[in-house]
Amino acid sequence: MLSKALTWFLTTSTIVGVPVLLYIAVIGAQRALMTVTCETARYGCSRSFVQSVDWIAEQVTDDTDVVVTPRKRK
């Protein structure tokens, strides 16, 4: 019984996991290529890792601080 469940789990995780892993690898390779072309030829900068980091850095400024307030216990 455990062997069949393990076989089912491994088969299902392979069917779902391999396409997801390939998708992540393709997107990462595309971002890496666009980062190289952005840094060398200034082409494709909107899809590079540098642009993503710059966008995140622009969101955190002195005007938009995050305030964490503890919740009171009931």
N, C-alpha and C positions, 0 to 999 in steps of 0.2 A: 504494500500500500504506500509506504513512504517512498519507495523507489519510483513508483508511477507519478506521485505528486512532485517529486524532485525533477523527473524527466519533463513533466508538463511545465513546471516553472522555468526550467532552463530553455525549453523550446519557445515559450511565450516571451520570455525576456529577450531572447535572441531576435525574434520576429519584430518586436517593438524597439529594442535597443539599438540594433545595427542601423536602421534608417535614421534614427535620431542622432546617433553618433556621426554618421556621414554628413547629415545636415549641418551639425555644429562645426565639423571639420571644414566643410566647404565655405561656410560663412566666415570662419576664422582665417582661412587662406585668402578669401576675397578682401577682408579687412587688412590683412598683412600686406597684400599686394598694393592696395590703395594707399596704405601708409607709406610704403616705399616710393610710390609714384608721387605722392604728395610732397614728401621731403626732398625728392630729387627734381621733379619737373613741375611741381605745383599743379598737378592734375588729379582730380578725384578726391579732393580734400574733404568733401562732405561725407564720405563714407570711410574715413580713416579712423584709426584708434585715437589719433591726436585730437581730431575734431570732437570725438565723444568725451574725452577727458576735459577739453576746453569748455564744452557745453556744461558739464557737471560743475566745473570750477566757477563758471559764470552764475550758477544758481545760488551759490553760497556767498553772500556778501554781508557787510555790516548791517544793511537795512533789513535783511531777511534772516535774522537769527532764529534758531530753534530754541524755544523755551520749554523746558521739561519741568512740569509741576507734579509733585507726588499726590496721589489720590488719598483721601482720608479713609481710614477704616471705618466700617459701619458697626 
